[in-house]
Amino acid sequence: MSTIQESLLQKISSTASYGASVSTAAGGVLTENDWVLISGIGLAVLTCVINWGYRAAQNRRDKERHELQTKLLQQQIDEYKR
């Protein structure tokens, strides 16, 4: 194995080791109830963001529909005046 491969392998194993250590420490600090609370808050925020996106899209569609209906009515009024 070349020195570059060995160096890369050491960096990867070191990073994986530190990551496992941090996740284990975080798991030990928080209780199961804490994790459920954090998950619940995260899901509530995610739901809010998704709902906001759908409402924004619905508002755009409603605005476009209103503009088209207004045009149609204006055309009908113009035809009636002739």
C-alpha positions, 0 to 999 in steps of 0.5 A: 500500500502506498503512503497516500493510501495509508494516509487517506485510510488513517484520516477516514478511520480517524474521522469515523472514530471521532464521529462514533465517539461524538454520537455515543456521547450525545446519545448518553447525554440525552434521554429517550424522552429528550430524543422524542421531544427533539424529533417532535419539534423537528417534525412540527417545523418540517410540517410547517415549512411544507404547509407554507410551501403548499399554501404559497403555491395555492395562492399563486394558482388562485391569483392566476385564476382570478386574473384569468376570470377578470380578463374573461369577464372584461371580454364579456363586458366589452362584447356586451357593449358592442 
